[in-house]
Amino acid sequence: MMLQKFSFEKFLNALEQGKIFVDFDARTGHNHGTKFRMKQDCLPMLYEKATVII
């Protein structure tokens, strides 16, 4: 799948809908930082255009 034109507005909407989770990845002795996680099948909802490549 080819994804084009990331939309920050769509990102915020997905965050509000509970499709995106914030992961605070701090461990003892080493901090891996903060991450955003979502299911792979929801990824196209963040873009203006999604094209399936065969």
Backbone as JSON Lines, residues from 0, in Angstrom:
{"i":0,"aa":"M","n":[0.84,-1.17,0.0],"ca":[0.0,0.0,0.0],"c":[0.89,1.23,0.0]}
{"i":1,"aa":"M","n":[0.54,2.19,-0.84],"ca":[1.27,3.45,-0.89],"c":[0.4,4.52,-0.22]}
{"i":2,"aa":"L","n":[0.95,5.17,0.79],"ca":[0.23,6.21,1.53],"c":[0.85,7.55,1.19]}
{"i":3,"aa":"Q","n":[-0.02,8.53,0.87],"ca":[0.47,9.85,0.48],"c":[-0.26,10.94,1.23]}
{"i":4,"aa":"K","n":[0.45,12.02,1.48],"ca":[-0.08,13.24,2.1],"c":[-0.61,12.99,3.52]}
{"i":5,"aa":"F","n":[0.33,12.83,4.44],"ca":[-0.04,12.67,5.86],"c":[-0.86,13.87,6.29]}
{"i":6,"aa":"S","n":[-1.91,13.62,7.08],"ca":[-2.8,14.67,7.56],"c":[-2.72,14.74,9.09]}
{"i":7,"aa":"F","n":[-2.2,15.84,9.6],"ca":[-2.13,16.01,11.05],"c":[-3.53,16.08,11.65]}
{"i":8,"aa":"E","n":[-4.46,16.67,10.91],"ca":[-5.85,16.74,11.38],"c":[-6.44,15.33,11.54]}
{"i":9,"aa":"K","n":[-6.17,14.46,10.58],"ca":[-6.65,13.07,10.68],"c":[-5.96,12.34,11.82]}
{"i":10,"aa":"F","n":[-4.7,12.67,12.06],"ca":[-3.97,12.1,13.19],"c":[-4.66,12.48,14.5]}
{"i":11,"aa":"L","n":[-5.01,13.75,14.65],"ca":[-5.68,14.2,15.87],"c":[-7.05,13.54,16.02]}
{"i":12,"aa":"N","n":[-7.77,13.38,14.92],"ca":[-9.08,12.71,14.96],"c":[-8.93,11.25,15.4]}
{"i":13,"aa":"A","n":[-7.92,10.56,14.87],"ca":[-7.68,9.16,15.26],"c":[-7.31,9.06,16.73]}
{"i":14,"aa":"L","n":[-6.56,10.04,17.22],"ca":[-6.19,10.08,18.63],"c":[-7.44,10.25,19.5]}
{"i":15,"aa":"E","n":[-8.32,11.15,19.1],"ca":[-9.57,11.37,19.83],"c":[-10.49,10.15,19.8]}
{"i":16,"aa":"Q","n":[-10.46,9.39,18.7],"ca":[-11.3,8.21,18.55],"c":[-10.73,6.98,19.26]}
{"i":17,"aa":"G","n":[-9.55,7.11,19.83],"ca":[-8.94,5.99,20.53],"c":[-8.25,4.99,19.62]}
{"i":18,"aa":"K","n":[-7.95,5.39,18.39],"ca":[-7.25,4.52,17.44],"c":[-5.74,4.57,17.64]}
{"i":19,"aa":"I","n":[-5.27,5.63,18.28],"ca":[-3.84,5.83,18.53],"c":[-3.62,5.83,20.03]}
{"i":20,"aa":"F","n":[-2.57,5.15,20.45],"ca":[-2.23,5.07,21.87],"c":[-0.87,5.69,22.11]}
{"i":21,"aa":"V","n":[-0.71,6.36,23.24],"ca":[0.58,6.93,23.63],"c":[1.28,5.91,24.52]}
{"i":22,"aa":"D","n":[2.51,5.58,24.16],"ca":[3.29,4.58,24.88],"c":[4.51,5.26,25.49]}
{"i":23,"aa":"F","n":[4.53,5.34,26.82],"ca":[5.68,5.89,27.53],"c":[6.62,4.72,27.82]}
{"i":24,"aa":"D","n":[7.66,4.61,27.02],"ca":[8.54,3.44,27.05],"c":[9.78,3.72,27.91]}
{"i":25,"aa":"A","n":[9.57,3.93,29.19],"ca":[10.67,4.16,30.12],"c":[10.96,2.86,30.86]}
{"i":26,"aa":"R","n":[12.2,2.47,30.85],"ca":[12.61,1.24,31.52],"c":[13.7,1.55,32.53]}
{"i":27,"aa":"T","n":[13.93,0.63,33.39],"ca":[14.98,0.8,34.4],"c":[16.33,0.91,33.7]}
{"i":28,"aa":"G","n":[17.0,2.0,33.91],"ca":[18.34,2.17,33.36],"c":[18.39,2.72,31.95]}
{"i":29,"aa":"H","n":[17.27,2.69,31.21],"ca":[17.3,3.2,29.85],"c":[15.91,3.64,29.43]}
{"i":30,"aa":"N","n":[15.8,4.86,28.92],"ca":[14.53,5.41,28.5],"c":[14.43,5.34,26.98]}
{"i":31,"aa":"H","n":[13.44,4.64,26.45],"ca":[13.26,4.51,25.01],"c":[12.35,5.6,24.45]}
{"i":32,"aa":"G","n":[11.93,6.53,25.27],"ca":[11.13,7.66,24.81],"c":[9.64,7.38,24.73]}
{"i":33,"aa":"T","n":[8.93,8.35,24.19],"ca":[7.48,8.28,24.06],"c":[7.15,7.93,22.61]}
{"i":34,"aa":"K","n":[6.18,7.03,22.42],"ca":[5.82,6.59,21.08],"c":[4.31,6.66,20.89]}
{"i":35,"aa":"F","n":[3.9,6.78,19.65],"ca":[2.5,6.63,19.28],"c":[2.35,5.27,18.64]}
{"i":36,"aa":"R","n":[1.33,4.51,19.05],"ca":[1.1,3.18,18.49],"c":[-0.33,3.1,17.99]}
{"i":37,"aa":"M","n":[-0.5,2.33,16.92],"ca":[-1.84,2.05,16.41],"c":[-1.8,0.75,15.63]}
{"i":38,"aa":"K","n":[-2.95,0.14,15.44],"ca":[-3.01,-1.09,14.64],"c":[-2.68,-0.75,13.19]}
{"i":39,"aa":"Q","n":[-1.97,-1.65,12.55],"ca":[-1.49,-1.42,11.2],"c":[-2.63,-1.17,10.21]}
{"i":40,"aa":"D","n":[-3.76,-1.83,10.4],"ca":[-4.87,-1.65,9.46],"c":[-5.53,-0.28,9.58]}
{"i":41,"aa":"C","n":[-5.24,0.47,10.64],"ca":[-5.78,1.83,10.82],"c":[-4.88,2.9,10.21]}
{"i":42,"aa":"L","n":[-3.68,2.54,9.84],"ca":[-2.7,3.5,9.33],"c":[-3.21,4.33,8.14]}
{"i":43,"aa":"P","n":[-3.92,3.75,7.16],"ca":[-4.39,4.56,6.03],"c":[-5.31,5.71,6.42]}
{"i":44,"aa":"M","n":[-5.97,5.62,7.58],"ca":[-6.88,6.69,7.97],"c":[-6.15,8.0,8.29]}
{"i":45,"aa":"L","n":[-4.82,7.97,8.36],"ca":[-4.03,9.17,8.66],"c":[-3.6,9.92,7.41]}
{"i":46,"aa":"Y","n":[-3.91,9.39,6.24],"ca":[-3.42,9.96,4.99],"c":[-4.57,10.38,4.09]}
{"i":47,"aa":"E","n":[-4.29,11.35,3.23],"ca":[-5.27,11.83,2.26],"c":[-5.52,10.81,1.17]}
{"i":48,"aa":"K","n":[-4.46,10.06,0.79],"ca":[-4.58,9.11,-0.31],"c":[-3.91,7.79,0.05]}
{"i":49,"aa":"A","n":[-4.63,6.7,-0.14],"ca":[-4.09,5.36,0.09],"c":[-4.35,4.53,-1.17]}
{"i":50,"aa":"T","n":[-3.27,3.99,-1.74],"ca":[-3.35,3.2,-2.97],"c":[-2.86,1.79,-2.71]}
{"i":51,"aa":"V","n":[-3.67,0.81,-3.06],"ca":[-3.27,-0.59,-2.92],"c":[-2.4,-0.95,-4.13]}
{"i":52,"aa":"I","n":[-1.22,-1.49,-3.84],"ca":[-0.29,-1.9,-4.89],"c":[-0.34,-3.42,-5.01]}
{"i":53,"aa":"I","n":[-0.62,-3.89,-6.21],"ca":[-0.75,-5.33,-6.44],"c":[0.55,-5.9,-6.94]}
